[in-house]
Structures are given as C-alpha cells and as structure tokens.
C-alpha cells in the first residue's frame, strides 16, 4: 500500500492549480505519493493542465471526471485512492515542503491518532507572505475546540483512510462536520504546531462570492447540532455565539480589530 494519497477536487481551477501541483513536487518525503484529481465538472482546461503537469518520479497521478458535487467528489477521490493516509488539498492551496513528511511521522508514531492537521498561513500570495517556521508540538483537539470554531484548515489534514468519509447530504462545511463527527465519536484529532499549509484567498472563492452571511450562520447552526447535551457545552456555545457576532461584522472592521489586537 502507498503511504500517502493526496485528494484534490477541482472545478475551473486552471488558473490556480499549477502552484498547488508544484507544492506537491516540492515535498521532501521519500515515500511514493499518489495524487488523485477529481474534476468536478470543469468547463475550462483544468483536467488537461493536471494531466500534462510534469510530476517528479515518486508522484503518481490518477484522475476521475464527473459532475458529482463537492462531497461526492471528495468521497470518490478517497474511494479510488491507494494510500494508507489521505491528505486533502484544495485546488488553490499549497503544501510547504516538510508537510507530508512531518505528518506521516506523527501518525506512524501515534497509532491512537486518526487525523493530524498543521498550522497554516492565509493570504492572497504565498510569495508576499512571510512564514517563520517554528518546530512545534503536537496538541490534541477535543469536541470543545470544534464547538468554539473551526481550528483546522481543510488542506492541512492528513488522516487515516478508514475515517475519511464526508456527509454527501451537505453542501457546505463538509470539513467541519467531519471534524465534529469524529471528535464526538472520540476519534482522536491532533494539530502539529508548525505552519506547513498555505491557504490562498481570492475573489473567486464561493465563501465570498456566494453568500458570506449565510455561510457563517449555517456554520453556527451546524455547531449547535453537535452541542448535546447543551448544559455540558453551554460555555463553548457562548464563546461560539460571540464569535458569530464578530464575524457578522464587515470584513474591513474585523481586519482592523485583529490588527489592533496583535
């Protein structure tokens, strides 16, 4: 069995995915890597870009085409993968070179862990973002961490294949729902305190272009659905509610507040 499979789902991502694939080529891990690209109904040449990309010798490509929708596309990618571990990589995000190697070491040496994420950096351009790599520790996350917010970037995770299944009945917050479900079922999740993932922001993201308000509110109610019994988690819900009102403010205001607190 191959050690790692990277599942990428893409739709009209030809303008961003080259940098994403370059970051896979830059991985320092010695094991073979499988890249599973599921094209989710692109009308541009995304698939051709991926198929023609010059992957290095230890990277093997597998593709699938179908207008499935995000959750089914992710599950399809997992189903046809051969890796012991599954990494998820959005078609506009990047891995730093030590990411997979560092996470594999954590999972190999901690058999009780089902998923390990990394810290991440957010920005419009990786070249314009200063990343200070600090060797960090591995911290366990509990259901309370996910009730208060989502501390994990989807593209930062590496998980055991047996738990990598998304709720196909959902259109939003597929990642958060999975983290909540796993932690509620006492599947141990950890985060490696190193910024080894870059999350790219751009205008084409559905979060910004298709309803920021409804996105934030639906995330809140998803969280509430896992906060049972309520009396046990009321403090976490109070914190989550305060965060809801903060994020409902215009982005220019929240950005100023965050900068003032740094």
Backbone bond lengths (Angstrom), bond angles and torsions (degrees), N, CA, C in turn:
res aa  C-N    CA-C-N  psi(-1)  N-CA   C-N-CA  omega(-1)  CA-C   N-CA-C  phi
1 X - - - 1.458 - - 1.520 110.28 -
2 X 1.323 116.05 137.90 1.457 121.12 175.72 1.526 109.93 -68.54
3 X 1.316 117.69 148.33 1.460 120.94 -176.53 1.522 111.94 -71.90
4 X 1.340 117.79 -51.18 1.467 121.25 -174.19 1.520 112.26 -127.59
5 X 1.319 115.91 134.79 1.460 122.15 168.29 1.521 107.80 -117.94
6 X 1.328 115.98 132.82 1.465 121.58 177.37 1.521 107.92 -104.77
7 X 1.321 116.96 117.08 1.458 121.96 -179.45 1.526 109.25 -97.55
8 X 1.320 115.26 121.61 1.464 122.44 177.54 1.520 107.97 -120.83
9 X 1.324 117.14 124.15 1.459 120.12 170.63 1.529 107.03 -107.67
10 X 1.329 115.90 137.06 1.456 118.91 -176.20 1.508 112.54 -141.52
11 X 1.316 114.85 147.10 1.458 121.49 173.70 1.520 107.91 -142.67
12 X 1.324 116.39 112.43 1.477 121.90 -178.98 1.528 110.89 54.95
13 X 1.321 115.23 52.02 1.462 121.16 -174.55 1.528 112.42 -111.49
14 X 1.326 117.47 19.32 1.466 120.23 -173.33 1.523 112.77 -62.60
15 X 1.327 118.42 -24.04 1.462 121.36 -177.14 1.528 112.70 -81.46
16 X 1.328 117.57 -16.82 1.464 119.83 -176.03 1.525 114.16 -117.87
17 X 1.325 117.60 -21.43 1.463 118.88 -166.60 1.530 113.58 -75.14
18 X 1.316 118.86 -19.64 1.470 119.44 178.66 1.520 111.22 -60.37
19 X 1.333 117.57 -45.88 1.461 120.44 177.98 1.525 110.76 -62.87
20 X 1.315 116.14 -37.53 1.462 121.20 178.31 1.525 110.82 -60.94
21 X 1.325 116.68 -46.33 1.468 120.82 -179.85 1.526 111.61 -68.14
22 X 1.319 116.91 -35.55 1.468 120.53 176.57 1.523 110.47 -61.11
23 X 1.317 116.31 -36.19 1.467 119.10 -179.58 1.529 111.27 -69.36
24 X 1.330 117.45 -26.13 1.473 120.75 173.87 1.521 110.01 -71.55
25 X 1.312 116.54 -43.88 1.473 120.24 177.12 1.520 112.22 -59.45
26 X 1.317 116.53 -28.01 1.465 121.13 -175.94 1.526 113.32 -83.46
27 X 1.341 118.04 -0.82 1.462 120.17 -178.47 1.532 111.21 -65.05
28 X 1.326 115.02 139.06 1.467 121.35 -177.26 1.521 113.78 -85.86
29 X 1.305 117.41 -7.02 1.459 121.00 -174.89 1.533 110.00 -63.78
30 X 1.334 116.12 140.40 1.463 120.91 -178.72 1.524 113.04 -83.65
31 X 1.330 116.92 -21.71 1.463 120.43 -179.41 1.525 110.85 -69.27
32 X 1.337 115.00 158.54 1.459 119.42 172.24 1.528 109.80 -65.63
33 X 1.326 115.75 148.16 1.461 122.67 179.16 1.519 108.87 -122.14
34 X 1.312 115.85 133.33 1.462 120.90 174.36 1.529 108.91 -103.98
35 X 1.330 116.42 128.29 1.464 121.79 174.44 1.523 107.66 -106.12
36 X 1.322 116.12 120.53 1.466 121.56 177.92 1.526 107.19 -110.36
37 X 1.321 115.44 110.29 1.467 120.31 -179.88 1.528 109.03 -105.38
38 X 1.326 115.98 120.13 1.467 122.07 176.91 1.516 107.86 -107.52
39 X 1.324 116.16 110.63 1.464 120.50 179.21 1.528 108.30 -84.32
40 X 1.327 114.91 116.73 1.463 121.35 -171.60 1.528 111.58 -97.18
41 X 1.338 115.48 56.28 1.459 120.00 174.66 1.512 114.79 82.89
42 X 1.328 118.18 37.84 1.468 121.08 179.58 1.521 111.32 -66.92
43 X 1.340 115.05 145.19 1.466 120.86 173.32 1.523 111.22 -105.17
44 X 1.326 117.40 -3.03 1.460 121.16 175.68 1.529 108.85 -102.09
45 X 1.321 116.74 -162.63 1.470 120.12 -176.36 1.529 112.47 -99.61
46 X 1.325 116.88 34.57 1.465 120.77 -179.43 1.518 112.41 -56.25
47 X 1.316 116.58 -46.53 1.463 120.01 -178.19 1.524 111.28 -61.97
48 X 1.320 116.82 -43.09 1.464 120.32 179.28 1.521 110.84 -62.20
49 X 1.334 116.91 -40.62 1.462 121.09 178.58 1.518 110.64 -59.19
50 X 1.331 116.14 -44.86 1.469 120.32 -179.48 1.528 111.06 -66.76
51 X 1.333 116.74 -46.22 1.464 120.33 -176.54 1.526 112.59 -66.45
52 X 1.321 117.41 -27.31 1.465 121.02 -179.44 1.525 113.46 -93.99
53 X 1.320 116.93 1.22 1.460 119.71 -177.37 1.531 110.19 -72.07
54 X 1.343 117.67 136.48 1.477 121.19 -178.18 1.530 112.71 -82.67
55 X 1.323 116.36 78.66 1.464 119.75 177.23 1.534 110.24 -65.53
56 X 1.325 115.49 147.86 1.459 119.05 177.61 1.528 109.83 -73.57
57 X 1.333 115.46 173.63 1.449 121.72 -166.50 1.508 117.26 -60.25
58 X 1.329 118.51 -30.44 1.468 119.66 -177.19 1.527 112.82 -96.89
59 X 1.350 117.01 13.36 1.461 121.48 179.19 1.526 108.93 -113.04
60 X 1.328 115.98 124.31 1.460 121.40 -175.67 1.534 109.28 -117.88
61 X 1.313 115.81 133.94 1.464 121.94 -174.01 1.522 111.81 -103.29
62 X 1.324 115.05 138.33 1.461 122.40 170.89 1.531 106.70 -133.71
63 X 1.338 117.63 136.18 1.460 120.73 -177.58 1.520 110.97 -126.17
64 X 1.332 113.97 156.71 1.466 121.55 175.04 1.524 107.25 -147.32
65 X 1.318 116.94 139.47 1.470 122.04 179.31 1.517 109.78 -118.43
66 X 1.320 115.18 136.26 1.457 119.82 176.26 1.508 109.91 172.93
67 X 1.295 116.78 139.09 1.468 121.66 179.41 1.528 108.15 -83.65
68 X 1.325 116.08 79.91 1.454 121.83 -168.72 1.522 113.93 -96.97
69 X 1.315 117.29 -28.79 1.457 120.19 -166.60 1.516 108.89 94.61
70 X 1.321 115.73 155.22 1.459 121.36 -169.54 1.532 113.99 -58.18
71 X 1.328 117.92 -50.33 1.463 120.19 -175.31 1.528 111.46 -64.99
72 X 1.324 117.15 -46.41 1.459 120.44 179.93 1.527 111.26 -65.99
73 X 1.348 115.81 -34.63 1.466 118.87 178.21 1.528 110.77 -65.83
74 X 1.331 117.14 -41.95 1.458 120.42 177.18 1.522 110.91 -62.52
75 X 1.326 116.59 -46.48 1.467 119.84 179.97 1.522 111.79 -64.43
76 X 1.330 116.84 -36.49 1.460 119.80 177.33 1.522 110.28 -63.49
77 X 1.321 116.22 -43.58 1.454 120.00 178.18 1.516 112.43 -60.21
78 X 1.326 116.03 -41.64 1.472 120.23 177.19 1.521 110.51 -65.33
79 X 1.325 116.61 -44.27 1.472 121.10 -175.94 1.531 112.59 -61.17
80 X 1.331 117.25 -38.45 1.474 119.38 -175.97 1.525 112.11 -92.68
81 X 1.319 116.83 2.34 1.465 120.12 179.32 1.517 110.82 -81.22
82 X 1.318 115.95 160.77 1.461 122.42 -179.52 1.522 113.22 -115.75
83 X 1.313 116.97 3.00 1.452 120.34 -173.73 1.521 113.70 -79.92
84 X 1.324 115.62 149.19 1.462 121.73 171.45 1.525 109.56 -68.06
85 X 1.339 115.64 -37.46 1.457 122.67 179.15 1.525 109.54 -116.36
86 X 1.333 114.91 145.61 1.456 121.48 -179.89 1.529 109.73 -114.26
87 X 1.320 116.14 124.19 1.467 121.66 170.53 1.522 107.62 -105.69
88 X 1.315 116.10 141.55 1.457 121.63 175.25 1.525 107.33 -107.53
89 X 1.327 116.37 132.66 1.460 120.27 179.24 1.521 108.91 -136.18
90 X 1.331 116.16 114.41 1.458 119.58 175.38 1.516 109.58 -65.24
91 X 1.317 116.66 150.87 1.465 121.74 -171.90 1.518 113.69 -73.05
92 X 1.332 117.79 4.18 1.460 120.87 175.24 1.529 112.50 -125.86
93 X 1.323 117.47 6.08 1.461 121.30 -179.27 1.530 110.62 -104.18
94 X 1.342 115.87 172.97 1.464 121.22 -175.97 1.523 111.10 -134.52
95 X 1.327 115.49 147.95 1.460 122.52 168.61 1.530 108.58 -97.08
96 X 1.331 117.50 137.75 1.448 119.85 166.57 1.528 108.67 -77.73
97 X 1.308 117.20 159.01 1.468 121.87 -164.78 1.525 113.97 -62.30
98 X 1.330 119.03 -28.70 1.461 120.88 -177.11 1.528 113.23 -93.16
99 X 1.308 117.57 3.07 1.468 120.24 -169.34 1.524 113.53 -58.92
100 X 1.317 117.25 -61.86 1.459 119.63 -174.57 1.526 111.95 -62.68
101 X 1.311 116.42 -42.80 1.463 120.09 -179.36 1.527 110.61 -59.13
102 X 1.327 116.70 -44.45 1.468 120.75 -179.24 1.518 111.57 -64.72
103 X 1.331 117.18 -42.05 1.458 120.17 -177.80 1.528 112.47 -72.04
104 X 1.324 117.13 -37.64 1.461 120.18 177.50 1.531 109.87 -60.43
105 X 1.310 117.33 -41.35 1.467 120.73 178.47 1.528 110.74 -60.26
106 X 1.339 116.32 -39.85 1.464 119.80 -179.99 1.526 110.93 -65.91
107 X 1.330 117.72 -48.28 1.462 120.30 -178.17 1.523 112.12 -68.87
108 X 1.324 117.01 -37.75 1.470 119.89 179.38 1.524 111.98 -64.13
109 X 1.317 116.30 -33.00 1.467 120.28 -175.79 1.526 113.38 -97.57
110 X 1.330 117.69 -1.85 1.463 121.41 179.52 1.529 108.34 -134.45
111 X 1.309 115.72 82.61 1.463 120.43 -173.23 1.521 112.84 -66.00
112 X 1.337 117.17 -16.79 1.455 119.77 179.91 1.530 112.30 -81.53
113 X 1.337 117.24 -11.86 1.461 120.98 178.13 1.523 110.50 -84.38
114 X 1.326 115.60 140.76 1.465 120.93 177.14 1.525 111.82 -105.25
115 X 1.316 116.92 -22.98 1.468 120.91 -176.42 1.519 109.31 -152.58
116 X 1.316 116.14 137.46 1.457 120.74 172.50 1.528 108.50 -129.76
117 X 1.324 115.72 129.33 1.457 122.72 176.07 1.524 108.25 -105.25
118 X 1.320 116.77 176.87 1.461 121.42 173.53 1.521 108.90 -127.86
119 X 1.313 115.84 162.03 1.451 119.05 167.43 1.523 108.83 -63.87
120 X 1.321 116.96 161.97 1.461 119.85 -175.95 1.519 111.11 -144.98
121 X 1.312 113.93 160.79 1.458 122.39 177.89 1.526 107.59 -114.07
122 X 1.330 116.75 141.11 1.462 121.84 -178.83 1.519 109.40 -117.04
123 X 1.327 117.23 138.12 1.452 120.60 176.91 1.517 111.71 -179.83
124 X 1.310 115.61 175.08 1.466 120.09 178.60 1.521 111.77 -85.88
125 X 1.331 116.13 -27.72 1.457 120.21 -177.67 1.518 109.33 -140.93
126 X 1.311 115.98 125.22 1.461 119.58 179.41 1.523 110.95 -63.54
127 X 1.327 116.96 -38.17 1.459 120.88 -177.93 1.519 111.45 -62.70
128 X 1.334 116.13 -26.67 1.459 120.52 -177.38 1.514 112.36 -93.91
129 X 1.324 116.73 4.81 1.452 120.98 -175.90 1.519 110.26 -111.59
130 X 1.314 115.87 124.56 1.462 120.23 178.14 1.517 109.41 -83.64
131 X 1.302 117.20 125.66 1.455 122.31 179.39 1.518 109.04 -116.59
132 X 1.304 116.03 117.43 1.448 120.82 175.99 1.518 108.24 -98.31
133 X 1.295 115.34 108.19 1.463 118.97 -177.06 1.525 109.56 -80.26
134 X 1.306 115.77 115.21 1.451 121.61 176.67 1.522 108.55 -117.70
135 X 1.316 115.62 126.36 1.455 119.40 178.04 1.520 107.63 -63.28
136 X 1.320 116.56 120.55 1.462 120.52 -175.04 1.505 112.89 -116.08
137 X 1.300 114.85 174.35 1.455 120.58 179.64 1.521 110.22 -96.96
138 X 1.313 114.98 169.16 1.461 121.47 177.66 1.523 107.72 -97.26
139 X 1.329 116.41 125.22 1.460 121.74 -178.73 1.522 109.81 -117.41
140 X 1.327 116.05 135.63 1.457 120.63 175.79 1.520 110.23 -76.71
141 X 1.327 116.24 143.19 1.453 122.63 174.39 1.524 108.69 -112.09
142 X 1.326 116.52 145.11 1.461 121.17 -179.64 1.520 109.73 -119.37
143 X 1.322 115.89 175.58 1.453 120.84 178.46 1.527 111.26 -56.18
144 X 1.326 117.70 -31.85 1.459 120.53 -179.74 1.529 112.01 -64.56
145 X 1.312 116.91 -36.34 1.463 120.04 178.16 1.521 110.87 -62.60
146 X 1.328 117.33 -37.88 1.459 120.92 -177.81 1.523 112.32 -81.61
147 X 1.327 117.25 -24.86 1.460 119.93 174.26 1.526 110.98 -70.48
148 X 1.312 117.05 -28.74 1.464 120.75 -179.33 1.526 112.67 -83.30
149 X 1.311 117.56 -15.91 1.464 121.79 -178.61 1.520 108.31 162.83
150 X 1.314 116.45 -173.08 1.464 119.89 178.07 1.529 108.74 -111.14
151 X 1.326 117.56 100.32 1.470 120.38 -176.93 1.521 113.84 -81.82
152 X 1.338 117.39 1.44 1.460 121.09 -173.74 1.521 110.65 -115.60
153 X 1.317 115.79 132.16 1.462 121.94 169.53 1.523 108.14 -83.15
154 X 1.327 116.58 130.16 1.461 121.12 -175.56 1.533 111.37 -54.91
155 X 1.324 116.81 -42.43 1.464 120.35 -177.82 1.520 113.61 -72.21
156 X 1.315 117.23 -4.79 1.472 119.10 -177.35 1.519 113.25 -93.23
157 X 1.340 118.84 -5.47 1.466 119.42 -169.84 1.527 112.91 -86.69
158 X 1.314 114.31 149.69 1.463 123.39 164.58 1.521 105.37 -132.16
159 X 1.342 117.24 123.26 1.464 120.22 -173.84 1.517 110.89 -135.43
160 X 1.303 114.69 157.96 1.452 120.31 176.36 1.528 108.84 -68.73
161 X 1.302 115.72 139.44 1.460 120.02 -171.54 1.528 112.50 -58.99
162 X 1.312 117.68 -33.06 1.469 119.49 -173.40 1.526 113.56 -66.51
163 X 1.328 117.79 -17.45 1.474 118.45 -179.26 1.530 111.40 -108.40
164 X 1.313 117.12 2.92 1.473 120.94 -176.20 1.524 110.57 -87.12
165 X 1.319 115.99 79.99 1.469 120.25 177.80 1.521 109.25 -141.30
166 X 1.331 115.78 125.16 1.459 122.29 -176.42 1.522 111.28 -97.66
167 X 1.311 115.92 151.82 1.462 123.01 179.33 1.525 109.13 -74.36
168 X 1.316 117.13 108.17 1.460 121.51 -176.09 1.528 112.94 -74.61
169 X 1.305 116.93 -6.90 1.454 120.39 175.28 1.514 113.63 -84.32
170 X 1.331 116.41 -5.26 1.458 121.02 -177.86 1.519 110.67 -104.08
171 X 1.339 115.64 149.43 1.460 121.39 174.01 1.522 111.35 -108.04
172 X 1.317 117.07 -22.45 1.469 122.00 -178.21 1.523 110.28 -127.92
173 X 1.333 114.73 159.58 1.466 122.23 173.07 1.523 112.24 56.14
174 X 1.317 115.95 38.87 1.463 119.80 179.56 1.522 111.00 -61.65
175 X 1.328 115.53 -38.60 1.458 119.45 -178.93 1.529 111.35 -69.02
176 X 1.328 116.63 -49.60 1.464 120.07 -178.36 1.522 111.04 -60.48
177 X 1.327 117.20 -40.26 1.462 119.57 178.99 1.522 110.83 -61.79
178 X 1.336 117.12 -39.85 1.462 120.51 178.54 1.523 110.70 -65.37
179 X 1.328 117.58 -44.83 1.476 120.02 179.87 1.539 110.18 -61.60
180 X 1.340 116.64 -43.80 1.462 120.32 179.30 1.528 111.11 -62.28
181 X 1.320 116.10 -44.10 1.470 120.52 -178.67 1.530 111.44 -64.32
182 X 1.326 115.95 -43.36 1.465 119.81 -179.93 1.523 111.28 -64.86
183 X 1.317 116.21 -47.15 1.463 119.14 -177.23 1.527 110.99 -69.03
184 X 1.327 117.52 -33.97 1.472 120.63 176.79 1.521 110.09 -64.45
185 X 1.327 116.92 -33.16 1.463 122.35 178.66 1.522 113.10 -91.12
186 X 1.336 115.44 14.36 1.463 122.92 174.18 1.522 113.18 62.07
187 X 1.330 116.30 33.95 1.460 121.40 169.48 1.531 107.04 -88.03
188 X 1.306 117.00 119.34 1.461 120.26 -170.03 1.535 111.76 -70.95
189 X 1.333 114.44 130.49 1.461 123.52 178.70 1.518 107.80 -120.82
190 X 1.337 116.24 138.89 1.457 120.53 179.75 1.524 109.57 -133.47
191 X 1.321 115.11 163.47 1.461 120.69 175.36 1.519 108.89 -129.40
192 X 1.309 115.35 132.03 1.459 122.64 177.38 1.521 107.73 -88.22
193 X 1.303 116.65 119.15 1.456 121.34 -173.61 1.526 112.01 -80.05
194 X 1.327 113.86 61.80 1.459 122.43 171.44 1.529 107.67 -137.25
195 X 1.330 118.46 135.60 1.480 120.94 179.64 1.525 111.06 -78.76
196 X 1.332 116.18 85.47 1.460 121.41 -173.51 1.532 112.89 -109.70
197 X 1.331 116.49 8.93 1.464 121.95 179.27 1.522 108.84 -132.90
198 X 1.326 115.49 140.09 1.465 120.72 175.93 1.524 109.07 -114.51
199 X 1.332 116.21 119.60 1.467 122.28 178.36 1.526 108.26 -100.08
200 X 1.313 115.03 116.94 1.459 120.27 -175.13 1.526 110.87 -90.39
201 X 1.327 115.35 133.45 1.460 121.89 175.06 1.517 109.80 -101.67
202 X 1.319 116.45 135.51 1.462 120.20 175.45 1.525 109.23 -156.41
203 X 1.303 117.08 164.61 1.463 122.54 -171.25 1.515 113.15 -67.62
204 X 1.310 117.98 -22.58 1.449 120.48 -176.17 1.516 115.06 -80.36
205 X 1.338 117.58 -3.71 1.448 119.20 -177.20 1.521 111.19 -69.46
206 X 1.328 115.83 139.81 1.462 120.37 -176.69 1.518 111.54 -63.47
207 X 1.338 117.73 -28.03 1.460 120.85 179.32 1.521 110.68 -57.55
208 X 1.336 116.90 -40.79 1.447 120.86 -177.73 1.521 112.39 -90.06
209 X 1.344 116.84 -36.98 1.451 119.83 -169.99 1.521 114.22 -89.21
210 X 1.326 118.32 -13.03 1.451 119.90 -175.06 1.523 112.90 -127.07
211 X 1.321 117.40 33.23 1.453 118.92 172.41 1.504 115.26 110.06
212 X 1.311 116.83 77.87 1.460 121.15 -179.93 1.524 111.21 -62.06
213 X 1.343 117.03 -41.65 1.455 120.77 -176.62 1.524 111.67 -61.95
214 X 1.329 117.04 -50.21 1.464 119.90 -178.32 1.527 110.88 -65.63
215 X 1.327 116.94 -32.25 1.463 121.39 177.95 1.533 110.23 -62.35
216 X 1.316 116.29 -46.91 1.468 121.36 -177.97 1.520 110.83 -66.15
217 X 1.319 116.58 -44.19 1.463 120.91 -177.48 1.526 111.03 -67.10
218 X 1.329 117.46 -41.93 1.465 119.66 -179.98 1.523 111.27 -65.44
219 X 1.326 117.48 -33.53 1.461 121.12 174.84 1.528 110.96 -62.38
220 X 1.309 115.79 -40.18 1.471 121.36 179.45 1.523 111.02 -62.14
221 X 1.327 117.06 -46.84 1.460 119.68 -177.14 1.531 111.62 -71.83
222 X 1.330 117.11 -30.24 1.461 119.19 172.58 1.524 109.85 -60.54
223 X 1.315 115.86 -45.12 1.462 120.52 179.02 1.523 111.13 -59.40
224 X 1.334 116.60 -45.01 1.466 120.44 -179.56 1.528 111.43 -59.12
225 X 1.319 117.34 -34.75 1.465 120.43 -176.89 1.529 112.33 -65.30
226 X 1.333 117.05 -20.57 1.468 120.90 178.60 1.525 112.68 -100.20
227 X 1.327 117.47 -2.70 1.465 121.61 -176.82 1.525 110.31 -90.32
228 X 1.315 115.81 63.72 1.462 120.99 -178.51 1.524 109.60 -130.37
229 X 1.338 116.99 134.14 1.468 128.27 -0.49 1.529 111.40 -71.06
230 X 1.325 115.70 143.56 1.456 120.80 -173.06 1.520 111.83 -61.13
231 X 1.339 117.62 -38.61 1.457 120.27 -176.54 1.527 111.75 -61.74
232 X 1.319 115.98 -28.42 1.465 120.08 -178.62 1.527 111.75 -73.94
233 X 1.333 115.85 -29.30 1.461 119.83 -173.10 1.528 113.07 -117.79
234 X 1.349 117.94 18.87 1.462 119.26 -173.12 1.527 112.52 -62.88
235 X 1.330 117.82 -33.98 1.463 119.76 178.97 1.526 110.92 -66.11
236 X 1.310 116.34 -39.58 1.465 120.65 178.55 1.532 110.47 -65.91
237 X 1.323 116.85 -38.28 1.461 120.60 179.18 1.520 111.05 -68.56
238 X 1.323 118.06 -35.90 1.460 120.26 176.02 1.532 110.69 -61.82
239 X 1.316 116.05 -43.04 1.464 120.14 177.72 1.519 110.27 -64.46
240 X 1.339 116.48 -42.51 1.465 120.52 179.77 1.533 111.03 -64.12
241 X 1.330 116.67 -36.89 1.463 120.72 179.19 1.527 110.52 -66.45
242 X 1.335 116.66 -41.49 1.464 120.17 177.37 1.525 110.40 -61.74
243 X 1.314 117.04 -39.82 1.467 120.65 177.83 1.522 111.39 -66.16
244 X 1.329 115.93 -35.34 1.467 119.44 177.52 1.517 110.58 -58.53
245 X 1.324 117.13 -49.72 1.464 120.05 -178.42 1.529 111.57 -64.97
246 X 1.323 116.45 -34.99 1.457 119.59 177.51 1.531 110.56 -62.85
247 X 1.332 116.41 -46.35 1.464 119.92 -176.63 1.527 113.27 -74.44
248 X 1.322 116.63 -13.48 1.462 119.30 175.15 1.526 112.11 -77.69
249 X 1.322 115.84 -13.58 1.465 119.74 175.67 1.527 109.95 -68.61
250 X 1.331 118.05 154.53 1.474 119.87 175.71 1.525 110.90 -56.33
251 X 1.313 116.31 145.07 1.467 121.26 -175.10 1.522 112.02 -59.26
252 X 1.332 117.74 -35.42 1.464 119.23 -179.24 1.527 111.40 -62.94
253 X 1.340 116.40 -31.15 1.466 120.49 179.50 1.526 110.25 -77.15
254 X 1.331 117.04 -45.71 1.465 119.26 179.83 1.525 111.23 -63.18
255 X 1.326 116.77 -34.51 1.466 120.21 178.27 1.524 110.65 -64.51
256 X 1.332 116.52 -42.96 1.467 120.72 178.77 1.532 110.74 -63.45
257 X 1.325 116.33 -40.81 1.462 119.90 -179.93 1.522 110.87 -64.23
258 X 1.331 116.01 -44.66 1.466 120.19 179.78 1.525 111.20 -61.63
259 X 1.344 116.69 -42.27 1.466 119.94 179.15 1.519 111.17 -64.85
260 X 1.332 116.85 -36.88 1.456 120.86 -179.47 1.527 111.85 -67.60
261 X 1.332 116.13 -27.64 1.459 120.23 -178.24 1.521 113.06 -85.40
262 X 1.346 117.64 -13.65 1.461 120.80 -179.71 1.524 111.78 -71.79
